[in-house]
Amino acid sequence: MKRLQLTREEEEIFDGKQGEALSMAIRLLYSLGELGGADKLISIKSAHISGVSYKNVGEGGIQFLKKMFHKVSVPTSLNPLGFDIENGGPVTIDENFHKKQMEIVELYQKMGVMDSFTCTPYYYYNEPSFGDHISWAESSAIIYVNSLIGARTNRESGPSALASAIIGKTPNHGLHKDEGRKATVVVNVSEPLDYTKFAALGLYLGPKLNKSIPLVKGQEKAKGIELKAFSAALSATSSIPMFHVDRVTRESGLLADSPETIDVGKEEIEETIEKNSTKEEPELIAIGCPHLSSEELDYIAHLLNGKKKVGPDLFLFTSREVKANSSEAVRIIENFGGKVFSDTCMVVSPLSNKYNSTGTNSGKATFYLPLKGYGNQKVAFMGIMDLLKWVIA
């Protein structure tokens, strides 16, 4: 394996001549680069940091941030928190959780990180361009920007993305090179897919593919929001950093020699939805994992406009910027009796403080919410029209 070469300036940083935080950051990147077979560090255009909710990072994460404390050198966005800073919720939290969460926020603010608090920073906050080298954590955002935008990032962790944000560089290996972006499995899908079925496809394929990049065939009419659902479910159930969709995504021509083949039809999709869904009536309908776009908020507002609410609580999750730019849709949804939250999401907020069962159209949430550390929920996984039947009189 070729040893990663540092420039003279990088060696000085490595040796601690520019401070402990910079040294820690570049040492972390160097170790990851050595493991991945990188030849050098390359400059990045942006970073996105995951593991921001106190629920996920805990006291150990706060101490790590204090040790790594340094101004970031590239535009850097943040993942969701454990609650909505401006509006509170989605559930009541204790005083200690609030205090610790705000300590994390203040540390990042002092580092120069933007107050984005979203898993979809590519809407408004931090949109990369085709071919940009970036360093992003948050699995659903990684797979989305690699696949749909054609930016280039490996599957980073919160600490490695922070290290890259500080140094402004990342190791040159994996998804930063054409070879690492080639599909090695062709997935032939005979069933026409909508948003929920794309999420189900992600849940089905993730465990089968593990790390293999797929080329999906038979879905030439796939829309961006549907592939966002696929991105989230696929990344939650695997270590896959990107996918290709034949005649849809920009790099779908990147295919390895002699790829494996998987066939998926109606039976596999329906079985996946049924296997991942409880028959129990949900106490909460939660939509927005990943965070909703303006288009999605407008669609939901159209379905709810003039209707009367009954049944479970209805929570929608989006970013501050999308919420601000969708004020009319938000007004309709909240007049109906739903609530629109920003800064947080159903997965990283402590939903189990109030709810035991949740209905959602998100494959990612369907995977995470039943887990004890995330929500300990019973989940009803179904399409948005079926979800809204629970709450529309």
C-alpha positions as CSV (number, residue, x, y, z in Angstrom):
1,M,0.0,0.0,0.0
2,K,1.3,3.4,-1.0
3,R,2.0,5.6,2.0
4,L,0.1,8.9,2.3
5,Q,2.4,11.8,1.6
6,L,1.9,15.1,3.5
7,T,3.1,18.5,2.3
8,R,5.5,20.5,4.4
9,E,2.7,22.6,5.9
10,E,0.7,19.5,6.7
11,E,3.7,17.9,8.4
12,E,4.0,21.0,10.6
13,I,0.3,20.7,11.5
14,F,0.8,17.0,12.2
15,D,3.7,17.7,14.5
16,G,1.6,20.2,16.6
17,K,3.3,23.4,15.5
18,Q,0.0,25.0,14.9
19,G,-1.8,23.8,18.0
20,E,-3.3,20.7,19.5
21,A,-6.7,20.9,17.8
22,L,-5.3,21.1,14.3
23,S,-2.8,18.3,15.1
24,M,-5.6,16.0,16.3
25,A,-7.6,16.8,13.2
26,I,-4.9,16.0,10.7
27,R,-3.8,12.9,12.6
28,L,-7.3,11.6,12.3
29,L,-7.4,12.3,8.6
30,Y,-4.0,10.8,8.1
31,S,-5.0,7.5,9.9
32,L,-8.2,7.2,7.8
33,G,-6.2,8.0,4.6
34,E,-3.7,5.3,5.4
35,L,-6.5,2.7,6.0
36,G,-8.1,3.7,2.7
37,G,-4.9,3.7,0.7
38,A,-5.0,7.4,-0.1
39,D,-1.9,9.0,-1.7
40,K,-2.5,12.5,-0.4
41,L,-5.0,14.9,1.2
42,I,-7.1,17.0,-1.2
43,S,-8.9,20.3,-0.7
44,I,-12.7,20.2,-0.1
45,K,-15.4,22.7,-0.9
46,S,-17.6,22.0,2.2
47,A,-18.3,19.7,5.2
48,H,-21.4,18.4,6.9
49,I,-21.2,17.1,10.5
50,S,-23.5,14.4,12.0
51,G,-24.0,13.3,15.6
52,V,-25.2,16.7,16.8
53,S,-28.1,15.7,19.1
54,Y,-27.1,15.2,22.7
55,K,-29.2,12.0,22.6
56,N,-26.5,10.6,20.2
57,V,-23.2,12.2,21.3
58,G,-23.6,12.4,25.1
59,E,-21.0,13.8,27.5
60,G,-18.1,12.1,25.6
61,G,-19.0,13.9,22.5
62,I,-19.0,17.3,24.3
63,Q,-15.5,16.6,25.6
64,F,-14.3,15.6,22.1
65,L,-15.6,18.9,20.7
66,K,-13.7,20.8,23.4
67,K,-10.5,19.1,22.5
68,M,-11.0,19.6,18.7
69,F,-12.2,23.2,19.2
70,H,-11.0,25.3,16.3
71,K,-12.5,27.5,13.6
72,V,-13.6,25.6,10.5
73,S,-12.0,26.6,7.2
74,V,-14.8,25.7,4.8
75,P,-18.6,26.1,4.7
76,T,-19.9,23.6,7.3
77,S,-23.4,22.6,8.1
78,L,-24.9,20.5,11.0
79,N,-27.3,17.6,11.4
80,P,-30.5,17.9,13.5
81,L,-30.6,18.5,17.2
82,G,-32.7,16.8,19.9
83,F,-35.4,19.5,19.8
84,D,-36.6,22.6,17.9
85,I,-34.7,25.5,19.4
86,E,-37.2,28.2,18.4
87,N,-40.5,26.4,19.0
88,G,-39.7,23.6,21.4
89,G,-40.8,20.0,20.9
90,P,-41.5,17.6,19.5
91,V,-41.7,16.2,23.0
92,T,-40.9,17.5,26.5
93,I,-37.2,17.2,27.5
94,D,-35.6,17.6,30.8
95,E,-33.5,20.6,31.9
96,N,-30.2,18.7,31.7
97,F,-30.8,17.5,28.1
98,H,-31.7,21.1,27.1
99,K,-28.6,22.5,28.8
100,K,-26.2,19.9,27.3
101,Q,-27.7,20.3,23.8
102,M,-27.3,24.1,23.9
103,E,-23.7,23.6,25.0
104,I,-23.1,21.6,21.9
105,V,-24.8,24.2,19.7
106,E,-22.7,27.0,21.2
107,L,-19.4,25.1,20.7
108,Y,-20.2,24.7,17.0
109,Q,-21.3,28.3,16.7
110,K,-18.0,29.5,18.1
111,M,-16.2,27.2,15.5
112,G,-18.0,29.1,12.7
113,V,-20.4,26.3,11.8
114,M,-23.7,27.4,10.3
115,D,-27.0,27.0,12.3
116,S,-28.5,24.6,9.8
117,F,-29.5,21.6,12.0
118,T,-30.8,19.5,9.0
119,C,-30.1,16.2,7.3
120,T,-30.9,17.8,4.0
121,P,-28.3,20.7,3.9
122,Y,-28.3,20.5,0.1
123,Y,-31.6,22.5,0.2
124,Y,-30.5,26.1,0.6
125,Y,-27.7,25.8,3.2
126,N,-24.8,23.8,1.7
127,E,-25.6,22.7,-1.9
128,P,-22.5,21.2,-3.6
129,S,-22.0,21.0,-7.4
130,F,-21.1,18.2,-9.7
131,G,-17.6,17.0,-9.1
132,D,-17.0,19.0,-5.9
133,H,-14.8,17.2,-3.4
134,I,-16.6,17.4,0.0
135,S,-16.4,15.7,3.4
136,W,-19.9,14.9,4.6
137,A,-21.3,12.7,7.4
138,E,-25.0,11.9,7.7
139,S,-25.6,8.7,5.8
140,S,-28.7,9.8,3.8
141,A,-27.1,13.1,2.7
142,I,-23.9,11.3,1.7
143,I,-25.6,8.9,-0.6
144,Y,-27.9,11.6,-2.0
145,V,-25.2,14.1,-3.0
146,N,-22.9,11.4,-4.4
147,S,-25.7,9.9,-6.4
148,L,-28.1,12.7,-7.4
149,I,-25.7,15.7,-7.5
150,G,-22.5,14.0,-8.4
151,A,-20.4,15.6,-5.6
152,R,-17.7,13.4,-4.1
153,T,-17.5,12.3,-0.5
154,N,-16.7,9.2,1.3
155,R,-19.0,7.9,4.1
156,E,-17.6,10.1,6.8
157,S,-18.3,10.1,10.6
158,G,-19.1,13.1,12.6
159,P,-15.5,13.3,13.9
160,S,-13.8,12.9,10.5
161,A,-16.1,15.4,8.9
162,L,-15.3,17.9,11.7
163,A,-11.6,17.2,11.2
164,S,-11.9,17.9,7.5
165,A,-13.9,21.1,8.2
166,I,-11.1,22.3,10.4
167,I,-8.2,21.4,8.0
168,G,-10.1,22.0,4.8
169,K,-9.0,18.7,3.3
170,T,-9.9,15.0,3.1
171,P,-7.9,11.8,2.1
172,N,-7.9,11.1,-1.6
173,H,-9.4,7.6,-1.9
174,G,-12.7,5.7,-2.4
175,L,-15.6,7.9,-3.7
176,H,-13.2,10.7,-4.6
177,K,-11.9,8.6,-7.5
178,D,-13.9,7.3,-10.5
179,E,-12.9,3.7,-9.8
180,G,-14.5,3.9,-6.3
181,R,-17.8,5.1,-7.8
182,K,-18.4,2.2,-10.2
183,A,-21.5,0.1,-9.7
184,T,-20.7,-3.6,-9.0
185,V,-24.3,-4.9,-8.9
186,V,-27.1,-4.4,-11.4
187,V,-30.6,-4.4,-9.7
188,N,-33.4,-5.1,-12.2
189,V,-36.7,-3.7,-10.7
190,S,-39.8,-4.8,-12.6
191,E,-42.3,-3.1,-10.2
192,P,-43.2,0.6,-10.8
193,L,-42.1,2.4,-7.6
194,D,-43.5,5.4,-5.7
195,Y,-42.0,7.2,-2.7
196,T,-42.8,4.4,-0.2
197,K,-41.9,1.6,-2.5
198,F,-38.5,3.2,-3.2
199,A,-38.0,3.4,0.6
200,A,-39.0,-0.3,0.8
201,L,-36.5,-1.1,-2.0
202,G,-33.8,0.5,0.1
203,L,-34.8,-1.6,3.1
204,Y,-34.7,-4.7,1.0
205,L,-31.5,-4.1,-0.8
206,G,-29.4,-2.7,2.1
207,P,-28.6,-6.0,3.9
208,K,-28.1,-7.8,0.6
209,L,-25.6,-5.3,-0.9
210,N,-23.8,-4.3,2.3
211,K,-21.1,-2.0,0.7
212,S,-21.7,-2.7,-3.0
213,I,-22.7,0.2,-5.2
214,P,-25.9,-0.7,-7.2
215,L,-27.1,0.3,-10.6
216,V,-30.9,0.3,-10.5
217,K,-32.6,-0.5,-13.8
218,G,-36.3,-0.2,-14.8
219,Q,-37.0,3.1,-12.9
220,E,-36.3,5.7,-15.6
221,K,-39.2,7.9,-14.3
222,A,-37.9,8.2,-10.8
223,K,-38.2,11.6,-9.2
224,G,-35.7,13.3,-6.9
225,I,-37.9,13.1,-3.8
226,E,-38.4,9.4,-4.4
227,L,-34.7,8.8,-4.7
228,K,-34.2,10.8,-1.5
229,A,-36.4,8.2,0.2
230,F,-34.4,5.4,-1.4
231,S,-31.1,7.1,-0.3
232,A,-32.2,7.3,3.3
233,A,-33.5,3.7,3.6
234,L,-30.5,2.2,1.7
235,S,-28.0,4.1,3.8
236,A,-29.7,3.2,7.1
237,T,-29.5,-0.5,6.4
238,S,-26.0,-0.7,4.8
239,S,-22.7,1.0,4.3
240,I,-23.4,1.9,0.7
241,P,-22.2,5.4,-0.1
242,M,-24.0,5.9,-3.5
243,F,-26.1,4.3,-6.2
244,H,-26.9,4.8,-9.8
245,V,-30.2,4.8,-11.6
246,D,-30.1,3.9,-15.3
247,R,-30.8,7.0,-17.4
248,V,-31.6,9.1,-14.3
249,T,-28.4,9.8,-12.3
250,R,-25.5,11.6,-13.9
251,E,-22.8,8.9,-13.5
252,S,-25.0,5.8,-14.3
253,G,-22.4,4.9,-17.0
254,L,-19.8,4.0,-14.3
255,L,-20.2,0.2,-14.2
256,A,-17.6,-2.4,-13.2
257,D,-16.8,-5.3,-15.5
258,S,-18.9,-8.5,-14.9
259,P,-21.3,-7.0,-12.3
260,E,-23.6,-9.3,-10.2
261,T,-27.4,-9.2,-10.9
262,I,-30.3,-9.0,-8.5
263,D,-34.0,-9.1,-9.7
264,V,-36.6,-7.4,-7.6
265,G,-40.4,-7.5,-8.2
266,K,-43.7,-6.7,-6.6
267,E,-43.6,-9.6,-4.2
268,E,-40.3,-8.5,-2.6
269,I,-41.5,-4.9,-2.2
270,E,-44.8,-5.9,-0.6
271,E,-43.2,-8.4,1.7
272,T,-40.7,-5.7,2.9
273,I,-43.4,-3.2,3.6
274,E,-45.5,-5.8,5.5
275,K,-42.4,-7.1,7.5
276,N,-41.5,-3.6,8.6
277,S,-45.0,-2.5,9.7
278,T,-47.0,-3.1,12.8
279,K,-50.8,-3.5,12.6
280,E,-51.2,-1.3,15.7
281,E,-52.8,2.1,15.5
282,P,-50.1,4.8,15.7
283,E,-50.2,7.4,18.5
284,L,-48.2,9.8,16.2
285,I,-47.9,10.3,12.5
286,A,-44.4,11.6,11.7
287,I,-43.3,12.7,8.2
288,G,-39.9,14.2,7.3
289,C,-37.0,11.7,7.6
290,P,-35.0,13.0,5.7
291,H,-36.3,16.5,6.2
292,L,-39.1,17.6,3.9
293,S,-38.5,19.9,0.9
294,S,-40.7,22.8,0.0
295,E,-42.3,20.6,-2.7
296,E,-43.2,18.0,-0.1
297,L,-44.6,20.5,2.3
298,D,-46.8,22.0,-0.4
299,Y,-48.1,18.6,-1.4
300,I,-49.1,17.7,2.2
301,A,-50.7,21.2,2.7
302,H,-52.8,20.6,-0.4
303,L,-54.0,17.3,1.0
304,L,-54.9,18.8,4.4
305,N,-56.4,22.1,3.2
306,G,-59.9,22.6,4.5
307,K,-60.0,19.3,6.2
308,K,-60.7,18.5,9.9
309,K,-58.2,16.7,12.1
310,V,-58.9,13.7,14.2
311,G,-56.9,10.9,15.8
312,P,-53.1,10.8,16.3
313,D,-50.8,13.8,16.5
314,L,-49.3,14.9,13.2
315,F,-45.7,16.1,13.2
316,L,-43.7,17.2,10.1
317,F,-40.0,17.8,10.1
318,T,-38.0,20.2,7.9
319,S,-35.1,22.7,8.0
320,R,-35.5,26.3,9.2
321,E,-34.8,27.6,5.7
322,V,-37.4,25.4,4.0
323,K,-40.0,26.2,6.7
324,A,-39.4,29.9,6.2
325,N,-39.7,29.6,2.4
326,S,-42.9,27.5,2.7
327,S,-44.9,29.8,5.1
328,E,-48.2,29.3,3.4
329,A,-47.9,25.5,3.4
330,V,-46.9,25.6,7.1
331,R,-49.9,27.9,7.9
332,I,-52.3,25.4,6.3
333,I,-50.8,22.4,8.0
334,E,-50.8,24.1,11.5
335,N,-54.4,25.4,11.0
336,F,-55.4,21.8,10.3
337,G,-53.9,20.8,13.6
338,G,-50.5,19.4,12.6
339,K,-47.1,20.8,13.8
340,V,-44.1,21.6,11.7
341,F,-40.7,21.4,13.4
342,S,-37.3,22.4,12.3
343,D,-33.8,21.8,13.9
344,T,-34.8,18.3,14.9
345,C,-36.3,15.0,13.6
346,M,-38.2,12.0,14.7
347,V,-35.0,9.8,15.0
348,V,-32.8,12.1,17.1
349,S,-35.4,13.5,19.4
350,P,-36.5,11.5,22.5
351,L,-39.9,10.4,21.1
352,S,-40.2,7.6,23.7
353,N,-40.7,10.3,26.4
354,K,-44.3,10.4,25.1
355,Y,-45.1,8.0,22.3
356,N,-45.0,4.2,22.0
357,S,-46.1,3.8,18.3
358,T,-45.4,5.9,15.3
359,G,-46.7,5.9,11.7
360,T,-44.3,7.0,9.0
361,N,-43.5,6.8,5.2
362,S,-39.8,6.8,5.9
363,G,-37.7,3.7,5.4
364,K,-34.9,5.2,7.5
365,A,-37.2,6.0,10.4
366,T,-38.8,2.5,10.1
367,F,-35.3,1.0,10.6
368,Y,-34.2,3.3,13.4
369,L,-37.3,4.0,15.5
370,P,-37.8,0.4,16.8
371,L,-34.2,0.4,18.2
372,K,-33.9,1.0,21.9
373,G,-31.4,3.8,21.6
374,Y,-33.4,5.7,19.1
375,G,-37.1,5.5,19.9
376,N,-38.1,2.1,21.1
377,Q,-41.2,2.5,18.9
378,K,-43.7,0.2,17.2
379,V,-43.7,1.5,13.6
380,A,-46.5,1.5,11.0
381,F,-44.7,1.9,7.7
382,M,-47.0,3.0,4.8
383,G,-47.6,5.6,2.1
384,I,-48.5,9.2,2.8
385,M,-52.1,8.8,1.7
386,D,-52.6,5.9,4.1
387,L,-50.9,7.8,6.9
388,L,-53.2,10.8,6.5
389,K,-56.3,8.6,6.7
390,W,-55.5,8.3,10.4
391,V,-55.8,12.1,10.9
392,I,-58.3,13.4,8.4
393,A,-61.9,13.2,9.5
